[in-house]
Amino acid sequence: MNVFDSSREIERQRTGHGIAPFKRNIFGESLSGPIVLPGYNGRNRTFVFENYEARRVRETEPFTTTVPTLVQRAAVTNPVVRKLLTLIPEPNNAPGS
């Protein structure tokens, strides 16, 4: 957990659900060697190499950024900028928090 994040219990009280648990699964496998068949010895001639890797990472990455306040949005007079502001989410924190 990030030291700057709220605790799981505070998040549960604030949002109704807690922070998702961090999970990470890392697998690996390597297999190599000469090919030896009946009647054929591949030592120093024919080799096989196999590799398998699977990495499953499930983690919560908090993302916070500053967006224009409602007062700043209201002050925009340029119609192009006003249209672009519709693509940016409105602030969701109370002022001063």
C-alpha positions in Angstrom: 0.0 0.0 0.0 1.2 3.5 -0.8 1.9 5.5 2.4 0.0 8.4 1.0 -3.2 6.4 0.4 -6.0 6.2 2.8 -6.3 3.0 4.8 -8.6 0.3 3.6 -11.1 1.0 6.3 -11.2 4.7 5.6 -11.7 4.0 1.9 -14.5 1.6 2.8 -16.3 4.2 4.9 -15.7 7.0 2.3 -16.6 5.1 -0.9 -18.5 2.0 0.2 -15.8 -0.4 -1.0 -12.2 -0.9 0.0 -9.0 -0.8 -1.9 -8.5 -3.9 -4.0 -5.9 -6.3 -2.6 -2.5 -6.4 -4.3 -1.9 -9.8 -6.0 1.1 -10.8 -8.1 1.8 -14.3 -9.6 5.0 -14.8 -11.4 5.7 -18.2 -13.1 8.7 -19.4 -15.0 10.1 -22.5 -16.7 13.1 -23.3 -18.8 14.1 -26.6 -20.3 17.0 -27.3 -22.6 19.3 -30.1 -23.7 20.5 -32.3 -26.5 18.0 -34.3 -28.5 18.7 -38.0 -28.0 16.6 -40.5 -30.0 17.0 -44.2 -30.6 19.6 -44.5 -33.3 20.5 -40.8 -33.1 22.7 -39.1 -30.6 22.3 -35.3 -30.9 24.9 -34.5 -28.3 27.0 -31.6 -29.6 24.8 -31.3 -32.7 21.0 -30.9 -32.1 19.6 -29.1 -29.1 16.1 -28.0 -27.9 15.2 -25.1 -25.7 11.8 -24.3 -24.3 10.8 -21.4 -22.1 7.5 -20.5 -20.5 6.7 -17.3 -18.5 3.4 -16.0 -17.2 3.1 -12.9 -15.1 -0.2 -11.9 -13.6 -0.2 -8.6 -11.8 -3.3 -7.2 -10.2 -2.7 -4.1 -8.2 -4.4 -0.8 -7.4 -2.6 2.2 -8.8 -4.1 5.4 -7.4 -4.2 8.2 -10.0 -4.8 11.7 -8.9 -4.3 14.9 -10.9 -5.4 18.5 -10.8 -8.3 19.5 -13.0 -9.8 22.9 -13.5 -12.2 24.1 -10.8 -15.8 24.9 -11.6 -14.9 28.6 -11.3 -12.1 28.2 -13.8 -14.4 26.3 -16.2 -17.0 29.1 -16.0 -14.3 31.7 -16.8 -13.4 30.1 -20.2 -14.7 32.2 -23.1 -13.0 30.4 -26.0 -15.6 28.0 -27.6 -12.9 25.5 -28.6 -11.4 25.3 -25.1 -15.0 25.1 -23.7 -15.6 22.0 -25.9 -12.3 20.4 -24.8 -13.3 20.9 -21.2 -16.2 18.5 -21.7 -13.5 15.7 -22.1 -12.0 16.5 -18.7 -13.8 15.3 -15.6 -15.1 17.8 -13.1 -13.4 18.0 -9.7 -14.6 15.5 -7.1 -12.8 16.8 -4.0 -14.3 19.4 -1.7 -12.4 22.7 -1.8 -9.6 22.8 0.7 -9.3 19.0 1.0 
